Amino acid sequence: MEKIISFESEIEFVARVNEHKDCIMQQGPKGGGDEDPAQLWFNIDVPKGHGLKAGDRVRVTVEKM
């Protein structure tokens, strides 16, 4: 696999998607990263039972298969 990017970030908030999954998000300053265009943000669905909460730090990795 070819690693494209890996970065660490704090979860801004966790949203309920449905009875099977939630969405963990970081959308940068003021919810969109407009203040720092180089800042990376994420919006990732995860299965229920993950135990994550706002303020937790996570590592996001993208690899090409």
Long-range contacts (C-beta under 8 A, 24 or more apart in sequence): 1-63, 1-64, 1-65, 2-63, 2-64, 3-61, 3-62, 3-63, 4-62, 4-63, 4-64, 5-40, 5-60, 5-61, 5-62, 6-59, 6-60, 6-61, 6-62, 7-40, 7-59, 7-60, 8-57, 8-58, 8-59, 8-60, 9-40, 9-41, 9-42, 9-57, 9-58, 9-60, 10-55, 10-56, 10-57, 10-58, 11-52, 11-53, 11-54, 11-55, 11-56, 11-57, 11-58, 12-54, 13-54, 14-52, 14-53, 14-54, 17-45, 19-48, 20-47, 20-48, 21-45, 21-46, 21-47, 21-48, 22-46, 22-48, 22-50, 22-52, 24-50, 24-52, 24-58
